[in-house]
Amino acid sequence: MEGKKILSSSVIQIKNVTHANGTVSVQFGGQSIEFESIWLRDHCRCSKCYRSDTFQRVWHILEIPDSKIAVLTFDKDHIYVTWDDDHKSIYKSDFLIQFDYKTWKNKLRRKPVLWYGKKVAENIARISCNDFLNTKDGASAVFKSILDYGVALIENVDATVEATEDICKALGGVQHTMFGGMWLVHTKFDHADTAYTNIPLATHTDNTYFTEAAGLQIFQGLEHTNGSGGETILVDGFYGAQRLKEEYPEDYEFLTTFEVDAEYLEDGHHHRYSAPVIILNENKDVKQIRFNVYDRTPMAFASRKQCRAYYRALKHLSKYYENPSNQWKIKLTPGVVIAIDNFRVLHGRTSFTGNRVLCGSYVARSDWLDKARTLQLIE
């Protein structure tokens, strides 16, 4: 959309334009893109059809005229169309070139860098609080790390809930849930959740019982006294899914189609949602992992075969996530905030003794991706 950049592209000159049977073929050098007449009319950018101040169309889709091209001319930078209702439209070459389908689909996403094991620690961003909050380069490094690896670290943060909240706001904003906005994790059992104990936690994603899980999981370790253990465990959910696809394709197919039911129950709250463990986009690439062995509900199955497939597939996937060689363990200490992509990276912890207190929050996926787009890291 002109005025509202969809995809970055250099100006490419138009070499030739032909139209027949309601289709316009535009040649840009050796590349040719076809546009339907209704698409062109819908994307007219004159002031009668489009508001450049709001970057929105004027007309409802039902009001798009079913008109035909009466006259079409072009130069190296523009296509000029007069429609059979005498409406006139002008299309710039750098606007049209964006809509080659393959290029458009690829540039709307940033391909994740799959990882396994502790070596990921060498690649993820470790940015000071001051640089993250006050410089574009610092912020870009953090969001790029989350996009590429699903994890980033912000260092030299005051060991307080308030300072952690400032980081959450800069990451997109605090997402409020039944746990609150900012919250503490300790062994006082404030909620009916295994996280509020000192036993080991298997790697998992949060909120499988929500219609949309939180986008980022944020933690800072505020204190750990009179004890040991409690290391945070991270594993790339996308890597595990890829391994499953390669080694157990039938199980992979099952987990991309079968909806696993998840539930959260405590006094005053009852969340429940069903979805595949591995969620794919229209290109069949993994876009989300919803995996939590603790939140699964009792389920009925359509057949013995389906029941067996459920347990077999979940066990095979879980073996990748619980394999120590695929995991990265990190001790969360005061002054370091970790941001985890909850759509991709699973987190867990080892058991611990003593008084261990974390603070943290969630950031909605829409909100942190909004920040990444304003930094021009994704389209």
C-alpha contacts under 8 A as a table, 3 or more apart, distances in Angstrom:
res1	aa1	res2	aa2	distance
1	M	4	K	5.31
1	M	5	K	6.20
1	M	6	I	6.35
1	M	43	H	7.64
1	M	55	F	7.39
1	M	95	F	7.06
2	E	5	K	6.43
2	E	45	R	7.16
2	E	52	S	7.80
2	E	55	F	7.91
2	E	95	F	6.55
3	G	52	S	6.16
3	G	55	F	6.65
4	K	55	F	5.99
5	K	8	S	7.02
6	I	98	Q	7.75
6	I	379	E	6.18
7	L	98	Q	6.15
7	L	104	W	7.43
7	L	107	K	7.02
7	L	108	L	7.70
7	L	379	E	6.01
8	S	98	Q	7.82
9	S	94	D	6.76
9	S	97	I	7.71
9	S	98	Q	6.88
10	S	94	D	6.79
11	V	93	S	6.82
11	V	94	D	4.94
12	I	28	F	6.53
12	I	29	G	8.00
12	I	77	D	7.77
12	I	93	S	6.48
12	I	94	D	6.33
12	I	97	I	7.36
13	Q	28	F	6.00
13	Q	29	G	7.30
13	Q	76	K	4.90
13	Q	77	D	5.66
13	Q	93	S	6.50
14	I	17	V	7.71
14	I	26	V	7.11
14	I	27	Q	6.03
14	I	28	F	4.82
14	I	29	G	7.06
14	I	74	F	7.98
14	I	75	D	6.91
14	I	76	K	4.57
14	I	77	D	6.10
14	I	78	H	7.46
14	I	93	S	6.45
15	K	26	V	7.76
15	K	27	Q	5.46
15	K	28	F	5.47
15	K	29	G	5.90
15	K	76	K	6.50
16	N	26	V	6.07
16	N	27	Q	5.12
16	N	28	F	7.36
16	N	74	F	7.96
17	V	24	V	7.02
17	V	25	S	5.66
17	V	26	V	4.61
17	V	27	Q	6.20
17	V	74	F	7.22
18	T	24	V	5.77
18	T	25	S	5.25
18	T	26	V	6.72
19	H	22	G	6.94
19	H	23	T	5.49
19	H	24	V	4.22
19	H	25	S	6.02
20	A	23	T	5.50
20	A	24	V	6.70
22	G	36	E	5.98
22	G	37	S	5.28
22	G	68	K	7.11
22	G	69	I	7.77
23	T	34	E	6.61
23	T	35	F	5.71
23	T	36	E	4.59
23	T	37	S	5.82
24	V	34	E	5.58
24	V	35	F	5.10
24	V	36	E	6.20
24	V	37	S	6.87
25	S	32	S	6.65
25	S	33	I	5.77
25	S	34	E	4.37
25	S	35	F	6.38
26	V	32	S	5.52
26	V	33	I	5.36
26	V	34	E	6.23
26	V	35	F	7.93
27	Q	30	G	6.88
27	Q	31	Q	5.68
27	Q	32	S	4.27
27	Q	33	I	6.53
28	F	31	Q	5.05
28	F	32	S	6.00
28	F	97	I	7.71
29	G	32	S	7.83
33	I	97	I	7.76
33	I	99	F	7.65
33	I	100	D	5.95
35	F	39	W	6.53
35	F	40	L	6.78
36	E	39	W	5.24
36	E	40	L	6.51
37	S	40	L	5.12
37	S	41	R	6.23
37	S	68	K	6.99
37	S	69	I	7.33
38	I	41	R	5.08
38	I	42	D	6.03
38	I	64	I	7.76
38	I	66	D	7.10
38	I	67	S	7.73
39	W	42	D	5.04
39	W	43	H	6.20
40	L	43	H	5.08
40	L	44	C	6.26
41	R	44	C	5.33
41	R	64	I	7.22
41	R	65	P	7.72
41	R	89	S	7.77
42	D	61	I	7.94
42	D	64	I	6.40
44	C	49	C	6.15
44	C	50	Y	7.08
44	C	89	S	5.64
44	C	90	I	7.03
44	C	91	Y	7.32
45	R	48	K	7.97
45	R	49	C	6.04
45	R	50	Y	5.19
45	R	51	R	8.00
45	R	89	S	7.12
45	R	90	I	7.26
45	R	91	Y	7.63
46	C	49	C	5.50
46	C	50	Y	5.91
46	C	89	S	6.63
46	C	90	I	7.63
47	S	50	Y	5.26
47	S	51	R	6.13
47	S	52	S	7.63
48	K	51	R	7.86
48	K	58	V	7.03
49	C	57	R	5.97
49	C	58	V	5.09
49	C	59	W	6.35
50	Y	55	F	7.25
50	Y	56	Q	5.98
50	Y	57	R	4.42
50	Y	58	V	5.20
50	Y	59	W	7.97
51	R	54	T	5.65
51	R	55	F	5.65
51	R	56	Q	5.49
51	R	57	R	6.11
51	R	58	V	6.47
52	S	55	F	4.90
52	S	56	Q	7.08
57	R	60	H	7.77
59	W	62	L	7.97
59	W	63	E	5.91
59	W	64	I	6.85
60	H	63	E	5.25
60	H	64	I	7.01
61	I	64	I	5.50
67	S	83	W	6.45
67	S	84	D	6.11
67	S	85	D	6.80
68	K	83	W	5.74
68	K	84	D	5.58
69	I	72	L	6.95
69	I	81	V	6.69
69	I	82	T	6.22
69	I	83	W	4.56
69	I	84	D	5.96
70	A	81	V	7.53
70	A	82	T	5.63
70	A	83	W	4.99
70	A	84	D	5.01
71	V	81	V	5.79
71	V	82	T	5.02
71	V	83	W	6.81
72	L	79	I	7.22
72	L	80	Y	5.71
72	L	81	V	4.68
72	L	82	T	6.50
73	T	79	I	6.00
73	T	80	Y	5.20
73	T	81	V	6.68
74	F	77	D	7.70
74	F	78	H	5.59
74	F	79	I	4.31
74	F	80	Y	5.73
75	D	78	H	5.41
75	D	79	I	6.61
76	K	93	S	7.70
77	D	92	K	5.87
77	D	93	S	5.12
77	D	94	D	7.76
78	H	90	I	6.68
78	H	91	Y	5.50
78	H	92	K	4.55
78	H	93	S	5.53
79	I	90	I	5.77
79	I	91	Y	5.13
79	I	92	K	6.56
79	I	93	S	7.49
80	Y	88	K	7.49
80	Y	89	S	6.00
80	Y	90	I	4.76
80	Y	91	Y	6.62
81	V	88	K	5.75
81	V	89	S	5.18
81	V	90	I	6.38
82	T	86	D	5.98
82	T	87	H	5.85
82	T	88	K	4.57
82	T	89	S	6.52
83	W	86	D	5.20
83	W	87	H	5.28
83	W	88	K	6.30
84	D	87	H	7.35
91	Y	95	F	7.01
91	Y	96	L	7.07
92	K	95	F	5.32
92	K	96	L	6.48
93	S	96	L	5.19
93	S	97	I	6.02
94	D	97	I	5.40
94	D	98	Q	6.88
95	F	98	Q	5.86
95	F	99	F	7.94
96	L	99	F	5.88
97	I	100	D	6.39
98	Q	103	T	7.55
98	Q	104	W	6.32
99	F	103	T	7.42
99	F	104	W	5.70
100	D	103	T	5.58
100	D	104	W	5.86
101	Y	104	W	5.05
101	Y	105	K	6.08
102	K	105	K	5.32
102	K	106	N	6.23
103	T	106	N	5.24
103	T	107	K	6.09
104	W	107	K	5.40
104	W	108	L	6.31
105	K	108	L	5.42
105	K	109	R	7.17
106	N	109	R	5.73
106	N	110	R	7.67
107	K	110	R	6.99
107	K	378	I	7.57
107	K	379	E	6.71
108	L	378	I	6.62
108	L	379	E	5.19
109	R	378	I	6.47
109	R	379	E	7.20
110	R	147	L	7.09
110	R	148	D	7.53
110	R	378	I	6.44
111	K	148	D	7.12
112	P	147	L	6.56
112	P	148	D	4.66
112	P	149	Y	6.42
113	V	148	D	5.20
113	V	149	Y	5.72
114	L	149	Y	6.94
114	L	236	D	7.00
114	L	238	F	6.73
114	L	239	Y	5.46
115	W	120	V	6.41
115	W	149	Y	7.37
115	W	236	D	6.22
115	W	239	Y	6.31
116	Y	119	K	7.41
116	Y	120	V	6.99
116	Y	235	V	6.75
116	Y	236	D	6.43
116	Y	239	Y	7.05
116	Y	325	S	7.21
116	Y	326	N	4.40
116	Y	327	Q	6.25
116	Y	328	W	7.63
117	G	120	V	6.57
117	G	235	V	7.49
117	G	324	P	7.56
117	G	325	S	5.34
117	G	326	N	4.25
117	G	327	Q	4.59
117	G	328	W	5.11
118	K	121	A	5.84
118	K	326	N	7.75
118	K	327	Q	6.46
118	K	328	W	4.37
118	K	329	K	7.04
119	K	122	E	5.66
119	K	123	N	7.56
119	K	328	W	7.85
120	V	123	N	5.34
120	V	124	I	6.41
120	V	149	Y	7.89
120	V	328	W	7.56
121	A	124	I	5.68
121	A	328	W	7.76
124	I	145	S	5.51
124	I	149	Y	6.81
124	I	151	V	6.60
124	I	152	A	5.76
124	I	153	L	7.54
125	A	141	A	6.19
125	A	142	V	5.77
125	A	145	S	5.59
125	A	151	V	7.95
125	A	152	A	5.21
125	A	153	L	6.01
125	A	154	I	7.97
126	R	142	V	7.62
126	R	152	A	6.52
126	R	153	L	4.77
126	R	154	I	5.74
126	R	155	E	6.62
127	I	131	D	6.59
127	I	132	F	6.33
127	I	138	G	6.36
127	I	141	A	7.50
127	I	142	V	6.93
127	I	153	L	6.41
127	I	154	I	4.97
127	I	155	E	5.91
128	S	131	D	5.32
128	S	132	F	6.19
128	S	138	G	7.80
128	S	154	I	5.52
128	S	155	E	4.60
128	S	156	N	5.68
128	S	157	V	7.68
129	C	132	F	5.15
129	C	133	L	6.06
129	C	154	I	5.66
129	C	155	E	5.57
129	C	156	N	5.65
129	C	157	V	5.62
129	C	167	I	7.84
130	N	133	L	5.32
130	N	134	N	5.77
130	N	135	T	7.77
131	D	134	N	5.28
131	D	135	T	5.17
131	D	136	K	8.00
131	D	137	D	7.58
131	D	138	G	4.79
131	D	139	A	7.17
132	F	135	T	5.98
132	F	136	K	7.50
132	F	137	D	7.74
132	F	138	G	4.35
132	F	139	A	4.57
132	F	142	V	7.26
132	F	154	I	7.32
133	L	138	G	7.47
133	L	139	A	6.80
133	L	167	I	7.48
133	L	170	A	6.72
134	N	138	G	7.58
134	N	139	A	7.92
135	T	138	G	5.25
135	T	139	A	6.32
136	K	139	A	5.15
136	K	140	S	5.91
136	K	375	L	7.68
137	D	140	S	5.06
137	D	141	A	6.11
138	G	141	A	5.23
138	G	142	V	6.51
139	A	142	V	5.28
139	A	143	F	6.35
140	S	143	F	5.28
140	S	144	K	5.85
140	S	372	A	7.56
140	S	375	L	6.36
140	S	377	L	7.51
141	A	144	K	5.14
141	A	145	S	6.13
142	V	145	S	5.23
142	V	146	I	6.42
142	V	152	A	5.71
142	V	153	L	7.38
142	V	154	I	7.75
143	F	146	I	5.05
143	F	147	L	6.13
143	F	152	A	7.64
143	F	372	A	6.03
143	F	377	L	7.90
144	K	147	L	5.05
144	K	148	D	6.01
144	K	372	A	7.79
144	K	377	L	6.80
145	S	148	D	5.15
145	S	149	Y	5.59
145	S	150	G	6.61
145	S	151	V	6.13
145	S	152	A	5.62
146	I	149	Y	5.42
146	I	150	G	4.10
146	I	151	V	4.71
146	I	152	A	5.70
146	I	339	A	7.54
146	I	340	I	7.15
146	I	341	D	6.53
147	L	150	G	5.71
150	G	236	D	7.76
150	G	340	I	5.79
150	G	341	D	4.78
150	G	344	R	6.48
150	G	345	V	5.97
151	V	338	I	7.16
151	V	339	A	5.63
151	V	340	I	4.73
151	V	341	D	6.32
151	V	345	V	7.65
152	A	338	I	5.90
152	A	339	A	5.33
152	A	340	I	6.92
153	L	336	V	6.67
153	L	337	V	5.74
153	L	338	I	4.66
153	L	339	A	6.38
154	I	157	V	7.17
154	I	336	V	5.76
154	I	337	V	5.11
154	I	338	I	6.43
155	E	335	G	5.86
155	E	336	V	4.54
155	E	337	V	6.40
156	N	335	G	4.97
156	N	336	V	6.31
157	V	163	A	6.49
157	V	164	T	7.23
157	V	334	P	7.85
157	V	335	G	4.44
157	V	336	V	6.03
157	V	337	V	7.10
158	D	163	A	5.64
158	D	164	T	7.60
158	D	334	P	7.59
158	D	335	G	5.53
159	A	163	A	6.98
159	A	164	T	7.60
159	A	220	Q	7.57
159	A	221	G	7.76
159	A	222	L	5.57
159	A	334	P	5.20
159	A	335	G	5.26
160	T	163	A	5.37
160	T	164	T	6.34
160	T	222	L	6.93
161	V	164	T	5.10
161	V	165	E	6.09
161	V	182	M	7.21
161	V	359	C	6.27
161	V	360	G	7.66
162	E	165	E	5.01
162	E	166	D	6.46
163	A	166	D	5.11
163	A	167	I	6.67
164	T	167	I	5.16
164	T	168	C	6.36
164	T	220	Q	7.06
164	T	337	V	7.08
164	T	359	C	7.66
164	T	360	G	7.11
165	E	168	C	4.88
165	E	169	K	6.14
165	E	174	V	7.30
165	E	182	M	6.87
165	E	360	G	7.93
165	E	361	S	7.85
166	D	169	K	5.16
166	D	170	A	6.32
167	I	170	A	5.11
167	I	171	L	6.20
167	I	337	V	8.00
168	C	171	L	5.00
168	C	172	G	6.48
168	C	173	G	5.54
168	C	174	V	5.79
168	C	218	I	7.27
168	C	361	S	7.25
168	C	362	Y	7.76
168	C	363	V	6.83
169	K	172	G	5.25
169	K	173	G	3.88
169	K	174	V	5.90
170	A	173	G	6.54
171	L	363	V	7.20
171	L	367	D	7.82
171	L	368	W	5.68
171	L	371	K	7.05
172	G	363	V	6.24
172	G	364	A	7.42
172	G	367	D	4.74
172	G	368	W	4.58
172	G	369	L	7.98
172	G	370	D	7.43
172	G	371	K	6.25
173	G	363	V	5.82
173	G	364	A	7.56
173	G	367	D	6.78
173	G	368	W	7.81
174	V	181	G	6.00
174	V	182	M	7.29
174	V	361	S	6.53
174	V	362	Y	6.06
174	V	363	V	5.35
174	V	364	A	7.72
175	Q	181	G	5.98
175	Q	214	A	7.73
175	Q	361	S	7.05
175	Q	362	Y	5.18
175	Q	363	V	5.00
175	Q	364	A	5.85
176	H	179	F	7.40
176	H	180	G	5.35
176	H	181	G	4.33
176	H	182	M	7.88
176	H	362	Y	7.45
177	T	180	G	5.22
177	T	181	G	6.53
178	M	269	H	7.70
179	F	183	W	6.69
179	F	191	H	7.67
180	G	183	W	6.20
181	G	361	S	6.20
181	G	362	Y	7.63
182	M	359	C	7.11
182	M	360	G	5.76
182	M	361	S	4.94
183	W	359	C	5.59
183	W	360	G	5.56
183	W	361	S	6.19
184	L	357	V	6.70
184	L	358	L	5.59
184	L	359	C	4.35
184	L	360	G	6.46
185	V	195	A	7.17
185	V	196	Y	6.12
185	V	357	V	5.72
185	V	358	L	5.03
185	V	359	C	6.09
185	V	360	G	7.85
186	H	189	F	7.28
186	H	195	A	7.91
186	H	196	Y	5.46
186	H	197	T	6.99
186	H	355	N	7.65
186	H	356	R	6.06
186	H	357	V	4.96
186	H	358	L	6.73
187	T	196	Y	4.79
187	T	197	T	4.78
187	T	198	N	6.47
187	T	356	R	7.87
188	K	196	Y	6.54
188	K	197	T	7.70
189	F	192	A	6.83
189	F	193	D	7.50
189	F	196	Y	4.87
189	F	197	T	6.80
190	D	196	Y	7.05
191	H	196	Y	7.04
191	H	266	E	7.26
192	A	196	Y	7.82
192	A	265	L	7.18
192	A	266	E	5.76
193	D	196	Y	5.91
194	T	197	T	5.70
194	T	199	I	7.97
194	T	201	L	7.57
195	A	198	N	7.70
195	A	201	L	7.18
198	N	230	G	7.90
198	N	351	S	5.53
198	N	352	F	5.49
198	N	353	T	6.88
199	I	350	T	7.23
199	I	351	S	4.58
199	I	352	F	6.85
200	P	348	G	7.61
200	P	349	R	5.68
200	P	350	T	4.59
200	P	351	S	4.22
200	P	352	F	7.78
201	L	348	G	4.91
201	L	349	R	5.07
201	L	350	T	6.45
201	L	351	S	7.50
202	A	293	V	7.87
202	A	322	E	7.24
202	A	347	H	7.72
202	A	348	G	5.16
202	A	349	R	6.91
203	T	233	I	6.89
203	T	234	L	7.08
203	T	235	V	7.36
203	T	292	N	7.65
203	T	321	Y	6.67
203	T	322	E	6.96
203	T	346	L	5.28
203	T	347	H	4.70
203	T	348	G	4.14
203	T	349	R	7.44
204	H	291	F	5.53
204	H	292	N	4.70
204	H	293	V	7.17
204	H	346	L	4.65
204	H	347	H	5.45
204	H	348	G	6.35
205	T	208	T	7.10
205	T	289	I	7.40
205	T	290	R	6.08
205	T	291	F	5.54
205	T	292	N	5.83
205	T	342	N	5.78
205	T	343	F	7.27
205	T	344	R	7.82
205	T	345	V	7.13
205	T	346	L	4.99
205	T	347	H	6.56
206	D	213	A	6.77
206	D	214	A	7.20
206	D	290	R	7.90
206	D	292	N	7.15
206	D	342	N	6.66
207	N	210	F	5.20
207	N	212	E	7.73
207	N	213	A	4.89
207	N	214	A	6.65
208	T	211	T	7.84
208	T	212	E	7.95
208	T	213	A	6.14
208	T	262	A	5.91
208	T	263	E	7.63
208	T	273	Y	6.99
208	T	290	R	5.67
208	T	291	F	6.98
208	T	292	N	6.82
208	T	295	D	7.11
209	Y	213	A	7.67
209	Y	261	D	7.71
209	Y	262	A	4.79
209	Y	263	E	4.92
209	Y	264	Y	6.25
209	Y	271	H	5.63
209	Y	272	R	4.63
209	Y	273	Y	4.70
209	Y	274	S	7.33
209	Y	295	D	7.22
210	F	213	A	5.36
210	F	271	H	6.43
210	F	272	R	6.50
210	F	273	Y	5.95
211	T	272	R	7.95
211	T	273	Y	5.99
213	A	342	N	7.50
213	A	343	F	7.49
214	A	217	Q	7.15
214	A	342	N	6.39
214	A	343	F	7.76
214	A	362	Y	5.94
214	A	363	V	6.22
214	A	364	A	5.16
214	A	365	R	6.38
215	G	341	D	6.09
215	G	342	N	5.32
215	G	343	F	6.17
215	G	362	Y	7.00
215	G	363	V	5.59
215	G	364	A	4.55
215	G	365	R	3.72
215	G	366	S	7.47
215	G	368	W	7.45
216	L	339	A	6.34
216	L	340	I	5.37
216	L	341	D	4.75
216	L	342	N	5.14
216	L	343	F	7.76
216	L	362	Y	5.50
216	L	363	V	4.91
216	L	364	A	6.50
216	L	365	R	6.64
216	L	368	W	7.75
217	Q	339	A	5.84
217	Q	340	I	5.03
217	Q	341	D	6.51
217	Q	342	N	5.94
217	Q	360	G	7.50
217	Q	361	S	6.32
217	Q	362	Y	4.97
217	Q	363	V	6.77
218	I	337	V	6.91
218	I	338	I	5.75
218	I	339	A	4.78
218	I	340	I	6.42
218	I	360	G	5.01
218	I	361	S	5.23
218	I	362	Y	5.99
218	I	363	V	7.72
219	F	332	L	7.96
219	F	337	V	5.62
219	F	338	I	5.41
219	F	339	A	6.87
219	F	358	L	6.48
219	F	359	C	5.74
219	F	360	G	4.35
219	F	361	S	6.96
220	Q	332	L	6.39
220	Q	333	T	6.94
220	Q	334	P	6.54
220	Q	335	G	7.22
220	Q	336	V	5.92
220	Q	337	V	4.63
220	Q	338	I	6.54
220	Q	358	L	5.60
220	Q	359	C	5.42
220	Q	360	G	6.20
221	G	224	H	7.68
221	G	332	L	4.90
221	G	333	T	4.76
221	G	334	P	5.14
221	G	335	G	7.72
221	G	336	V	7.35
221	G	337	V	7.76
221	G	356	R	7.87
221	G	357	V	6.23
221	G	358	L	4.41
221	G	359	C	6.50
222	L	333	T	6.70
222	L	334	P	4.93
222	L	335	G	7.85
222	L	356	R	7.91
222	L	357	V	5.66
222	L	358	L	5.42
222	L	359	C	6.70
223	E	333	T	7.17
223	E	334	P	6.54
223	E	355	N	7.41
223	E	356	R	5.73
223	E	357	V	5.35
223	E	358	L	7.15
224	H	227	G	6.91
224	H	228	S	7.67
224	H	354	G	6.81
224	H	355	N	5.29
224	H	356	R	4.16
224	H	357	V	6.36
225	T	228	S	7.90
225	T	354	G	5.73
225	T	355	N	5.19
225	T	356	R	6.62
226	N	353	T	7.41
226	N	354	G	4.71
226	N	355	N	6.43
227	G	352	F	6.92
227	G	353	T	4.53
227	G	354	G	3.86
227	G	355	N	6.78
228	S	352	F	5.57
228	S	353	T	5.43
228	S	354	G	6.70
229	G	350	T	6.24
229	G	351	S	5.87
229	G	352	F	4.24
229	G	353	T	6.58
230	G	331	K	7.16
230	G	349	R	5.76
230	G	350	T	4.85
230	G	351	S	5.34
230	G	352	F	4.65
230	G	353	T	7.81
230	G	356	R	7.72
231	E	329	K	6.12
231	E	330	I	5.59
231	E	331	K	4.58
231	E	332	L	6.95
231	E	349	R	5.40
231	E	350	T	5.40
231	E	351	S	7.90
232	T	329	K	5.53
232	T	330	I	5.26
232	T	331	K	5.90
232	T	332	L	6.87
232	T	347	H	6.88
232	T	348	G	5.79
232	T	349	R	4.37
232	T	350	T	6.74
233	I	327	Q	6.36
233	I	328	W	5.72
233	I	329	K	4.53
233	I	330	I	6.60
233	I	347	H	5.40
233	I	348	G	4.83
233	I	349	R	5.15
233	I	350	T	7.38
234	L	327	Q	5.58
234	L	328	W	5.15
234	L	329	K	6.31
234	L	345	V	6.61
234	L	346	L	5.69
234	L	347	H	4.61
234	L	348	G	6.57
235	V	321	Y	6.25
235	V	326	N	6.29
235	V	327	Q	4.81
235	V	328	W	6.39
235	V	345	V	5.72
235	V	346	L	5.34
235	V	347	H	6.64
236	D	239	Y	5.34
236	D	240	G	6.59
236	D	321	Y	7.83
236	D	326	N	7.84
236	D	327	Q	7.87
236	D	344	R	6.50
236	D	345	V	4.78
236	D	346	L	6.45
237	G	240	G	5.15
237	G	241	A	6.24
237	G	289	I	6.32
237	G	321	Y	7.23
237	G	344	R	5.23
237	G	345	V	5.20
237	G	346	L	6.04
238	F	241	A	5.05
238	F	242	Q	6.19
238	F	286	V	6.80
238	F	289	I	7.31
238	F	344	R	6.16
238	F	345	V	7.63
239	Y	242	Q	5.09
239	Y	243	R	6.28
240	G	243	R	5.13
240	G	244	L	6.20
240	G	317	L	6.61
240	G	320	Y	5.45
240	G	321	Y	6.39
241	A	244	L	5.04
241	A	245	K	6.17
241	A	252	Y	7.26
241	A	278	I	7.37
241	A	286	V	7.94
241	A	317	L	6.99
242	Q	245	K	5.04
242	Q	246	E	6.31
243	R	246	E	5.13
243	R	247	E	6.10
243	R	320	Y	7.78
244	L	247	E	5.24
244	L	248	Y	5.15
244	L	249	P	6.52
244	L	251	D	7.25
244	L	252	Y	5.86
244	L	316	H	7.26
244	L	317	L	6.22
245	K	248	Y	5.58
245	K	249	P	4.55
245	K	250	E	7.88
245	K	251	D	7.61
245	K	252	Y	5.15
245	K	253	E	7.80
246	E	249	P	6.07
248	Y	251	D	5.42
248	Y	252	Y	6.32
248	Y	316	H	7.94
249	P	252	Y	4.91
249	P	253	E	6.11
250	E	253	E	5.16
250	E	254	F	6.26
251	D	254	F	4.96
251	D	255	L	6.25
251	D	309	A	7.11
251	D	312	R	7.37
251	D	313	A	4.70
251	D	316	H	7.84
252	Y	255	L	5.28
252	Y	256	T	6.31
252	Y	278	I	7.95
252	Y	313	A	7.17
253	E	256	T	5.24
253	E	257	T	6.50
254	F	257	T	5.42
254	F	258	F	5.69
254	F	309	A	7.37
254	F	310	Y	7.73
254	F	313	A	7.22
255	L	258	F	5.52
255	L	259	E	7.69
255	L	276	P	5.73
255	L	277	V	5.47
255	L	278	I	5.69
255	L	310	Y	8.00
255	L	313	A	6.90
255	L	314	L	7.83
256	T	276	P	5.37
256	T	277	V	6.41
256	T	278	I	4.80
256	T	279	I	5.74
256	T	280	L	6.96
257	T	276	P	5.69
258	F	275	A	7.32
258	F	276	P	5.34
258	F	277	V	7.86
259	E	274	S	5.33
259	E	275	A	4.22
259	E	276	P	4.31
259	E	277	V	7.22
260	V	274	S	5.27
260	V	275	A	5.51
260	V	276	P	5.78
260	V	277	V	6.70
260	V	296	R	7.23
261	D	272	R	7.31
261	D	273	Y	5.87
261	D	274	S	4.19
261	D	275	A	6.77
261	D	296	R	5.92
261	D	297	T	5.69
261	D	298	P	7.97
261	D	299	M	7.24
262	A	272	R	5.65
262	A	273	Y	5.53
262	A	274	S	6.09
262	A	295	D	5.06
262	A	296	R	4.51
262	A	297	T	5.33
263	E	270	H	7.26
263	E	271	H	5.53
263	E	272	R	4.32
263	E	273	Y	6.65
263	E	295	D	5.51
263	E	296	R	6.48
263	E	297	T	6.05
264	Y	269	H	7.45
264	Y	270	H	5.68
264	Y	271	H	5.00
264	Y	272	R	6.43
264	Y	295	D	6.66
265	L	269	H	5.85
265	L	270	H	4.83
265	L	271	H	6.68
266	E	269	H	5.34
266	E	270	H	6.72
275	A	290	R	7.75
276	P	279	I	5.92
276	P	290	R	7.16
277	V	289	I	5.65
277	V	290	R	4.65
277	V	291	F	5.68
278	I	286	V	6.73
278	I	287	K	7.89
278	I	288	Q	6.14
278	I	289	I	4.94
278	I	290	R	6.47
279	I	286	V	5.89
279	I	287	K	5.85
279	I	288	Q	5.11
279	I	289	I	6.31
279	I	290	R	7.81
280	L	283	N	7.53
280	L	284	K	5.13
280	L	285	D	5.28
280	L	286	V	4.46
280	L	287	K	5.34
280	L	288	Q	7.01
281	N	284	K	5.22
281	N	285	D	5.55
281	N	286	V	6.40
281	N	287	K	5.98
282	E	285	D	7.44
286	V	289	I	7.74
287	K	343	F	7.41
287	K	344	R	7.74
288	Q	343	F	4.76
288	Q	344	R	5.79
289	I	343	F	5.60
289	I	344	R	5.60
290	R	343	F	7.17
291	F	346	L	7.97
292	N	295	D	5.69
292	N	296	R	6.92
293	V	296	R	5.89
301	F	304	R	7.22
301	F	306	Q	6.25
301	F	307	C	5.68
302	A	306	Q	6.48
302	A	307	C	7.75
303	S	306	Q	5.21
303	S	307	C	6.42
304	R	307	C	5.14
304	R	308	R	6.21
305	K	308	R	5.23
305	K	309	A	6.11
306	Q	309	A	5.02
306	Q	310	Y	6.16
307	C	310	Y	5.13
307	C	311	Y	6.66
308	R	311	Y	5.45
308	R	312	R	6.04
309	A	312	R	5.06
309	A	313	A	5.80
310	Y	313	A	5.49
310	Y	314	L	6.19
311	Y	314	L	5.31
311	Y	315	K	6.02
312	R	315	K	5.29
312	R	316	H	6.16
313	A	316	H	5.18
313	A	317	L	6.21
314	L	317	L	5.23
314	L	318	S	5.95
315	K	318	S	5.02
315	K	319	K	6.21
316	H	319	K	5.36
316	H	320	Y	7.17
317	L	320	Y	5.60
317	L	321	Y	6.80
318	S	321	Y	4.98
318	S	322	E	6.02
319	K	322	E	5.19
319	K	323	N	5.88
320	Y	323	N	5.28
320	Y	326	N	6.96
321	Y	326	N	6.85
321	Y	327	Q	7.35
321	Y	346	L	7.94
322	E	326	N	7.62
322	E	327	Q	7.49
323	N	326	N	5.57
323	N	327	Q	6.81
324	P	327	Q	5.11
324	P	328	W	7.92
332	L	336	V	6.86
332	L	337	V	7.94
333	T	336	V	6.06
340	I	345	V	6.48
341	D	344	R	5.52
341	D	345	V	5.62
342	N	345	V	5.73
342	N	346	L	6.90
352	F	356	R	7.90
353	T	356	R	7.78
363	V	367	D	6.86
363	V	368	W	6.75
364	A	367	D	5.30
364	A	368	W	6.54
365	R	368	W	5.41
365	R	369	L	6.06
366	S	369	L	5.35
366	S	370	D	6.06
367	D	370	D	5.02
367	D	371	K	6.59
368	W	371	K	5.12
368	W	372	A	6.37
369	L	372	A	4.86
369	L	373	R	6.14
370	D	373	R	5.22
370	D	374	T	6.36
371	K	374	T	5.21
371	K	375	L	6.44
372	A	375	L	5.17
372	A	376	Q	6.44
372	A	377	L	5.55
372	A	378	I	6.40
373	R	376	Q	4.77
373	R	377	L	5.69
373	R	378	I	5.15
373	R	379	E	5.92
374	T	377	L	7.69
375	L	378	I	7.97
376	Q	379	E	6.63
